[in-house]
Amino acid sequence: GVANFMISGFSSVADSALENNTTITNVHIGNSVTSIGATAFNGTSNLSSVSFELDSLLNTIGEGAFFNASALTAIAIPDEVLSIGIGAFYDATSLSSITFGVNSILDNIGNDAFRNATSLTSIAIPDRVLSIGNTVFYNASNLSSITFGVNSQLASIGVSAFRDTALTAIAIPDKVTSIGIGAFYD
């Protein structure tokens, strides 16, 4: 197996493409790739770094794409990503840094997207995000800071979205019209 892996010249990383691959440690994704399929990197237990080529056109991170990618420590989500799929980073227990560009057009964070991301301590949500799904940060047990931009379009926070986190303060954006059951439970 190859420890360093470059994916380029393809328009997508297929569903389950590298599922349960334990040899890859670093992946660099070229700017031709517009989607990362469902469970593409699920269970890649030694994958510690994923980077994207400048001017990445990635627009979709599929359901469970990095589920149980337990060694992944950081990810910078490209600006063109519109949606982060259900459970995309569920059980990514080493993920301590999730960052977005100033021009991020992200508008949806799927249910369970960062569930059990126990190394995450802070995150800044891009302004165009309209909804934070159910149980998105459930048991992100060290998450103590979440911030929103002054132009945040956020309208809804899902059920148990921040359940079992370490938040000490949160400033809810002006446009939020619904906060789900148990959103800040425990």
C-alpha atoms as an extended CHARMM CRD file, in Angstrom:
* protein
*
       186  EXT
         1         1  GLY       CA              0.0000000000        0.0000000000        0.0000000000  PROA      1               0.0000000000
         2         2  VAL       CA              0.9670000000        3.5970000000       -0.5960000000  PROA      2               0.0000000000
         3         3  ALA       CA              1.1640000000        5.8150000000        2.4670000000  PROA      3               0.0000000000
         4         4  ASN       CA              0.9650000000        9.0880000000        0.5020000000  PROA      4               0.0000000000
         5         5  PHE       CA             -1.9000000000        9.2040000000       -1.9360000000  PROA      5               0.0000000000
         6         6  MET       CA             -2.6820000000       11.8340000000       -4.5750000000  PROA      6               0.0000000000
         7         7  ILE       CA             -6.1250000000       11.8030000000       -6.1660000000  PROA      7               0.0000000000
         8         8  SER       CA             -6.2470000000       13.8380000000       -9.3630000000  PROA      8               0.0000000000
         9         9  GLY       CA             -7.7150000000       13.7240000000      -12.8510000000  PROA      9               0.0000000000
        10        10  PHE       CA            -10.9610000000       12.2900000000      -11.4960000000  PROA      10              0.0000000000
        11        11  SER       CA            -14.2220000000       14.1210000000      -10.9300000000  PROA      11              0.0000000000
        12        12  SER       CA            -15.0840000000       12.1670000000       -7.8140000000  PROA      12              0.0000000000
        13        13  VAL       CA            -13.8170000000        9.8500000000       -5.1440000000  PROA      13              0.0000000000
        14        14  ALA       CA            -16.2300000000        6.9360000000       -5.5140000000  PROA      14              0.0000000000
        15        15  ASP       CA            -18.4590000000        5.6370000000       -2.7430000000  PROA      15              0.0000000000
        16        16  SER       CA            -16.4600000000        3.3430000000       -0.4330000000  PROA      16              0.0000000000
        17        17  ALA       CA            -13.3280000000        3.9390000000       -2.5900000000  PROA      17              0.0000000000
        18        18  LEU       CA            -10.8180000000        3.5800000000        0.2390000000  PROA      18              0.0000000000
        19        19  GLU       CA            -13.1040000000        2.1660000000        2.9060000000  PROA      19              0.0000000000
        20        20  ASN       CA            -11.2140000000        0.3940000000        5.7130000000  PROA      20              0.0000000000
        21        21  ASN       CA             -7.8550000000        1.0380000000        4.0240000000  PROA      21              0.0000000000
        22        22  THR       CA             -5.3660000000        1.0700000000        6.9100000000  PROA      22              0.0000000000
        23        23  THR       CA             -2.1860000000        1.8390000000        4.9380000000  PROA      23              0.0000000000
        24        24  ILE       CA             -2.8440000000        5.3700000000        3.7030000000  PROA      24              0.0000000000
        25        25  THR       CA             -1.6670000000        8.1300000000        6.0070000000  PROA      25              0.0000000000
        26        26  ASN       CA             -1.8750000000       11.2210000000        3.7870000000  PROA      26              0.0000000000
        27        27  VAL       CA             -4.2600000000       12.1010000000        0.9830000000  PROA      27              0.0000000000
        28        28  HSD       CA             -4.0400000000       15.1210000000       -1.3090000000  PROA      28              0.0000000000
        29        29  ILE       CA             -7.1290000000       15.7560000000       -3.4250000000  PROA      29              0.0000000000
        30        30  GLY       CA             -6.7670000000       17.5590000000       -6.7410000000  PROA      30              0.0000000000
        31        31  ASN       CA             -9.0190000000       20.3670000000       -7.9250000000  PROA      31              0.0000000000
        32        32  SER       CA            -10.7830000000       18.2210000000      -10.5420000000  PROA      32              0.0000000000
        33        33  VAL       CA            -12.5740000000       16.3390000000       -7.7710000000  PROA      33              0.0000000000
        34        34  THR       CA            -16.0760000000       17.7150000000       -7.1580000000  PROA      34              0.0000000000
        35        35  SER       CA            -17.4140000000       15.0660000000       -4.7960000000  PROA      35              0.0000000000
        36        36  ILE       CA            -16.2580000000       12.6730000000       -2.1280000000  PROA      36              0.0000000000
        37        37  GLY       CA            -18.6220000000        9.7250000000       -2.0980000000  PROA      37              0.0000000000
        38        38  ALA       CA            -20.4140000000        8.0430000000        0.7730000000  PROA      38              0.0000000000
        39        39  THR       CA            -18.0840000000        6.1420000000        3.1340000000  PROA      39              0.0000000000
        40        40  ALA       CA            -15.1650000000        6.9280000000        0.7740000000  PROA      40              0.0000000000
        41        41  PHE       CA            -12.6660000000        7.0830000000        3.6380000000  PROA      41              0.0000000000
        42        42  ASN       CA            -14.7170000000        5.2720000000        6.2700000000  PROA      42              0.0000000000
        43        43  GLY       CA            -12.4700000000        3.3830000000        8.6750000000  PROA      43              0.0000000000
        44        44  THR       CA             -9.1690000000        4.6840000000        7.2780000000  PROA      44              0.0000000000
        45        45  SER       CA             -7.7150000000        4.3680000000       10.7590000000  PROA      45              0.0000000000
        46        46  ASN       CA             -4.2130000000        5.6580000000        9.9250000000  PROA      46              0.0000000000
        47        47  LEU       CA             -5.2470000000        8.5730000000        7.7220000000  PROA      47              0.0000000000
        48        48  SER       CA             -3.8910000000       11.6000000000        9.5520000000  PROA      48              0.0000000000
        49        49  SER       CA             -3.9830000000       14.2860000000        6.8720000000  PROA      49              0.0000000000
        50        50  VAL       CA             -6.3110000000       15.2320000000        4.0340000000  PROA      50              0.0000000000
        51        51  SER       CA             -5.4680000000       18.2920000000        1.9840000000  PROA      51              0.0000000000
        52        52  PHE       CA             -6.9910000000       19.9050000000       -1.0620000000  PROA      52              0.0000000000
        53        53  GLU       CA             -5.3700000000       21.5500000000       -4.0560000000  PROA      53              0.0000000000
        54        54  LEU       CA             -5.7360000000       25.3040000000       -4.2890000000  PROA      54              0.0000000000
        55        55  ASP       CA             -8.9190000000       26.3470000000       -6.1130000000  PROA      55              0.0000000000
        56        56  SER       CA            -10.5820000000       23.0500000000       -5.1960000000  PROA      56              0.0000000000
        57        57  LEU       CA            -13.9960000000       22.6250000000       -6.8510000000  PROA      57              0.0000000000
        58        58  LEU       CA            -15.1750000000       20.0950000000       -4.2680000000  PROA      58              0.0000000000
        59        59  ASN       CA            -18.8690000000       20.6810000000       -3.6200000000  PROA      59              0.0000000000
        60        60  THR       CA            -20.0510000000       17.5780000000       -1.7570000000  PROA      60              0.0000000000
        61        61  ILE       CA            -18.7060000000       15.5720000000        1.1440000000  PROA      61              0.0000000000
        62        62  GLY       CA            -20.8330000000       12.4440000000        1.1650000000  PROA      62              0.0000000000
        63        63  GLU       CA            -22.5810000000       10.5600000000        3.9180000000  PROA      63              0.0000000000
        64        64  GLY       CA            -20.0930000000        8.9280000000        6.2800000000  PROA      64              0.0000000000
        65        65  ALA       CA            -17.2000000000       10.0450000000        4.0400000000  PROA      65              0.0000000000
        66        66  PHE       CA            -14.7240000000       10.1720000000        6.9330000000  PROA      66              0.0000000000
        67        67  PHE       CA            -16.7280000000        8.1240000000        9.4290000000  PROA      67              0.0000000000
        68        68  ASN       CA            -14.3690000000        6.5340000000       11.9230000000  PROA      68              0.0000000000
        69        69  ALA       CA            -11.2930000000        8.1650000000       10.3370000000  PROA      69              0.0000000000
        70        70  SER       CA             -9.9200000000        8.0830000000       13.8400000000  PROA      70              0.0000000000
        71        71  ALA       CA             -6.4150000000        9.4420000000       13.1390000000  PROA      71              0.0000000000
        72        72  LEU       CA             -7.4680000000       12.5010000000       11.1180000000  PROA      72              0.0000000000
        73        73  THR       CA             -6.3780000000       15.5850000000       13.0570000000  PROA      73              0.0000000000
        74        74  ALA       CA             -7.3340000000       18.5470000000       10.8820000000  PROA      74              0.0000000000
        75        75  ILE       CA             -9.3080000000       19.4360000000        7.7980000000  PROA      75              0.0000000000
        76        76  ALA       CA             -9.7610000000       22.6840000000        5.8970000000  PROA      76              0.0000000000
        77        77  ILE       CA            -13.0550000000       22.4240000000        4.0340000000  PROA      77              0.0000000000
        78        78  PRO       CA            -12.8030000000       23.9690000000        0.5310000000  PROA      78              0.0000000000
        79        79  ASP       CA            -14.9070000000       27.0770000000       -0.1780000000  PROA      79              0.0000000000
        80        80  GLU       CA            -17.1310000000       25.4580000000       -2.8310000000  PROA      80              0.0000000000
        81        81  VAL       CA            -18.4230000000       22.7200000000       -0.5250000000  PROA      81              0.0000000000
        82        82  LEU       CA            -22.1990000000       23.1820000000       -0.2450000000  PROA      82              0.0000000000
        83        83  SER       CA            -23.0240000000       20.3290000000        2.0720000000  PROA      83              0.0000000000
        84        84  ILE       CA            -21.3740000000       18.1260000000        4.6410000000  PROA      84              0.0000000000
        85        85  GLY       CA            -23.1810000000       14.8020000000        4.5830000000  PROA      85              0.0000000000
        86        86  ILE       CA            -24.8110000000       12.8460000000        7.3700000000  PROA      86              0.0000000000
        87        87  GLY       CA            -22.1730000000       11.4100000000        9.6900000000  PROA      87              0.0000000000
        88        88  ALA       CA            -19.3760000000       12.7320000000        7.4720000000  PROA      88              0.0000000000
        89        89  PHE       CA            -16.8910000000       12.9810000000       10.3550000000  PROA      89              0.0000000000
        90        90  TYR       CA            -18.7350000000       10.8090000000       12.8990000000  PROA      90              0.0000000000
        91        91  ASP       CA            -16.2270000000        9.1740000000       15.2850000000  PROA      91              0.0000000000
        92        92  ALA       CA            -13.3180000000       11.2050000000       13.8650000000  PROA      92              0.0000000000
        93        93  THR       CA            -12.0400000000       11.2430000000       17.4180000000  PROA      93              0.0000000000
        94        94  SER       CA             -8.6620000000       12.9290000000       16.7290000000  PROA      94              0.0000000000
        95        95  LEU       CA            -10.1270000000       15.8030000000       14.7010000000  PROA      95              0.0000000000
        96        96  SER       CA             -9.0920000000       18.9380000000       16.5510000000  PROA      96              0.0000000000
        97        97  SER       CA             -9.2790000000       21.4950000000       13.7400000000  PROA      97              0.0000000000
        98        98  ILE       CA            -12.0920000000       22.0840000000       11.2410000000  PROA      98              0.0000000000
        99        99  THR       CA            -11.6970000000       25.3060000000        9.3030000000  PROA      99              0.0000000000
       100       100  PHE       CA            -13.5890000000       27.0580000000        6.5200000000  PROA      100             0.0000000000
       101       101  GLY       CA            -12.4670000000       29.7090000000        4.0570000000  PROA      101             0.0000000000
       102       102  VAL       CA            -13.7710000000       33.2550000000        4.2010000000  PROA      102             0.0000000000
       103       103  ASN       CA            -15.6410000000       32.5870000000        0.9270000000  PROA      103             0.0000000000
       104       104  SER       CA            -17.2340000000       29.3250000000        2.0470000000  PROA      104             0.0000000000
       105       105  ILE       CA            -20.6680000000       28.7050000000        0.5010000000  PROA      105             0.0000000000
       106       106  LEU       CA            -21.4900000000       25.8390000000        2.8650000000  PROA      106             0.0000000000
       107       107  ASP       CA            -25.2080000000       25.8870000000        3.6070000000  PROA      107             0.0000000000
       108       108  ASN       CA            -25.9520000000       22.5910000000        5.3170000000  PROA      108             0.0000000000
       109       109  ILE       CA            -24.2860000000       20.4830000000        7.9840000000  PROA      109             0.0000000000
       110       110  GLY       CA            -25.8920000000       17.0460000000        8.0330000000  PROA      110             0.0000000000
       111       111  ASN       CA            -27.0730000000       15.0760000000       11.0350000000  PROA      111             0.0000000000
       112       112  ASP       CA            -24.2850000000       13.4640000000       13.0830000000  PROA      112             0.0000000000
       113       113  ALA       CA            -21.6330000000       15.2230000000       10.9500000000  PROA      113             0.0000000000
       114       114  PHE       CA            -19.1850000000       15.7910000000       13.8320000000  PROA      114             0.0000000000
       115       115  ARG       CA            -20.7000000000       13.4370000000       16.3940000000  PROA      115             0.0000000000
       116       116  ASN       CA            -18.1380000000       12.0530000000       18.8690000000  PROA      116             0.0000000000
       117       117  ALA       CA            -15.4470000000       14.4460000000       17.5610000000  PROA      117             0.0000000000
       118       118  THR       CA            -14.0090000000       14.3720000000       21.0500000000  PROA      118             0.0000000000
       119       119  SER       CA            -10.7910000000       16.3050000000       20.2170000000  PROA      119             0.0000000000
       120       120  LEU       CA            -12.6060000000       19.3120000000       18.7570000000  PROA      120             0.0000000000
       121       121  THR       CA            -12.4110000000       22.3580000000       21.0410000000  PROA      121             0.0000000000
       122       122  SER       CA            -13.6300000000       25.1740000000       18.8010000000  PROA      122             0.0000000000
       123       123  ILE       CA            -15.2780000000       25.8260000000       15.4770000000  PROA      123             0.0000000000
       124       124  ALA       CA            -16.3990000000       28.8820000000       13.4950000000  PROA      124             0.0000000000
       125       125  ILE       CA            -19.4970000000       28.2480000000       11.3770000000  PROA      125             0.0000000000
       126       126  PRO       CA            -19.5740000000       29.9210000000        7.9300000000  PROA      126             0.0000000000
       127       127  ASP       CA            -22.1570000000       32.6650000000        7.3810000000  PROA      127             0.0000000000
       128       128  ARG       CA            -24.1420000000       30.8490000000        4.6850000000  PROA      128             0.0000000000
       129       129  VAL       CA            -24.9450000000       27.8160000000        6.8030000000  PROA      129             0.0000000000
       130       130  LEU       CA            -28.7370000000       27.6900000000        7.1460000000  PROA      130             0.0000000000
       131       131  SER       CA            -29.0570000000       24.6350000000        9.3260000000  PROA      131             0.0000000000
       132       132  ILE       CA            -27.0640000000       22.6410000000       11.8200000000  PROA      132             0.0000000000
       133       133  GLY       CA            -28.6570000000       19.1970000000       11.7210000000  PROA      133             0.0000000000
       134       134  ASN       CA            -29.6390000000       16.8530000000       14.5040000000  PROA      134             0.0000000000
       135       135  THR       CA            -26.8990000000       15.5290000000       16.8190000000  PROA      135             0.0000000000
       136       136  VAL       CA            -24.2020000000       17.2920000000       14.7350000000  PROA      136             0.0000000000
       137       137  PHE       CA            -21.9050000000       17.9290000000       17.6920000000  PROA      137             0.0000000000
       138       138  TYR       CA            -23.4260000000       15.3420000000       20.0470000000  PROA      138             0.0000000000
       139       139  ASN       CA            -20.6880000000       14.1780000000       22.4210000000  PROA      139             0.0000000000
       140       140  ALA       CA            -18.0450000000       16.4610000000       20.9090000000  PROA      140             0.0000000000
       141       141  SER       CA            -17.2250000000       16.4570000000       24.5800000000  PROA      141             0.0000000000
       142       142  ASN       CA            -14.4270000000       19.0480000000       24.5230000000  PROA      142             0.0000000000
       143       143  LEU       CA            -16.1500000000       21.5570000000       22.2440000000  PROA      143             0.0000000000
       144       144  SER       CA            -16.0660000000       24.7240000000       24.3300000000  PROA      144             0.0000000000
       145       145  SER       CA            -16.3650000000       27.4360000000       21.6690000000  PROA      145             0.0000000000
       146       146  ILE       CA            -18.6350000000       27.8540000000       18.6650000000  PROA      146             0.0000000000
       147       147  THR       CA            -18.7740000000       31.1500000000       16.8470000000  PROA      147             0.0000000000
       148       148  PHE       CA            -20.9350000000       32.6230000000       14.0920000000  PROA      148             0.0000000000
       149       149  GLY       CA            -20.2260000000       35.5330000000       11.7700000000  PROA      149             0.0000000000
       150       150  VAL       CA            -22.1020000000       38.8040000000       12.0240000000  PROA      150             0.0000000000
       151       151  ASN       CA            -23.8320000000       37.9530000000        8.7390000000  PROA      151             0.0000000000
       152       152  SER       CA            -24.7980000000       34.4350000000        9.7910000000  PROA      152             0.0000000000
       153       153  GLN       CA            -27.8680000000       33.1190000000        7.9450000000  PROA      153             0.0000000000
       154       154  LEU       CA            -28.3840000000       30.2750000000       10.4060000000  PROA      154             0.0000000000
       155       155  ALA       CA            -32.1000000000       29.5110000000       10.8040000000  PROA      155             0.0000000000
       156       156  SER       CA            -32.2270000000       26.2340000000       12.6980000000  PROA      156             0.0000000000
       157       157  ILE       CA            -30.3040000000       24.1940000000       15.2410000000  PROA      157             0.0000000000
       158       158  GLY       CA            -31.2740000000       20.5250000000       15.3070000000  PROA      158             0.0000000000
       159       159  VAL       CA            -32.2830000000       18.0660000000       18.0010000000  PROA      159             0.0000000000
       160       160  SER       CA            -29.4300000000       17.3380000000       20.4720000000  PROA      160             0.0000000000
       161       161  ALA       CA            -27.1130000000       19.3840000000       18.2190000000  PROA      161             0.0000000000
       162       162  PHE       CA            -24.7890000000       20.3990000000       21.0740000000  PROA      162             0.0000000000
       163       163  ARG       CA            -25.7280000000       17.6900000000       23.5630000000  PROA      163             0.0000000000
       164       164  ASP       CA            -22.8680000000       16.6250000000       25.8420000000  PROA      164             0.0000000000
       165       165  THR       CA            -20.4340000000       19.3290000000       24.7520000000  PROA      165             0.0000000000
       166       166  ALA       CA            -18.2850000000       21.6250000000       26.8950000000  PROA      166             0.0000000000
       167       167  LEU       CA            -19.8310000000       24.9060000000       25.7240000000  PROA      167             0.0000000000
       168       168  THR       CA            -19.6880000000       27.6670000000       28.3040000000  PROA      168             0.0000000000
       169       169  ALA       CA            -21.2290000000       30.3780000000       26.1070000000  PROA      169             0.0000000000
       170       170  ILE       CA            -22.9120000000       30.7260000000       22.7380000000  PROA      170             0.0000000000
       171       171  ALA       CA            -24.2370000000       33.7410000000       20.8360000000  PROA      171             0.0000000000
       172       172  ILE       CA            -27.2440000000       32.5620000000       18.8290000000  PROA      172             0.0000000000
       173       173  PRO       CA            -27.4740000000       34.3690000000       15.4740000000  PROA      173             0.0000000000
       174       174  ASP       CA            -30.4300000000       36.7280000000       14.8990000000  PROA      174             0.0000000000
       175       175  LYS       CA            -32.0720000000       34.6430000000       12.1640000000  PROA      175             0.0000000000
       176       176  VAL       CA            -32.4110000000       31.4460000000       14.1860000000  PROA      176             0.0000000000
       177       177  THR       CA            -36.0980000000       30.5390000000       14.3860000000  PROA      177             0.0000000000
       178       178  SER       CA            -35.8790000000       27.0310000000       15.8180000000  PROA      178             0.0000000000
       179       179  ILE       CA            -33.7470000000       25.2250000000       18.3630000000  PROA      179             0.0000000000
       180       180  GLY       CA            -34.3790000000       21.4840000000       18.5470000000  PROA      180             0.0000000000
       181       181  ILE       CA            -35.2870000000       19.3930000000       21.5510000000  PROA      181             0.0000000000
       182       182  GLY       CA            -32.2840000000       18.7460000000       23.7930000000  PROA      182             0.0000000000
       183       183  ALA       CA            -30.0500000000       21.0000000000       21.6730000000  PROA      183             0.0000000000
       184       184  PHE       CA            -27.9450000000       21.8960000000       24.7270000000  PROA      184             0.0000000000
       185       185  TYR       CA            -28.8220000000       18.9080000000       26.8880000000  PROA      185             0.0000000000
       186       186  ASP       CA            -26.1450000000       18.1280000000       29.5150000000  PROA      186             0.0000000000
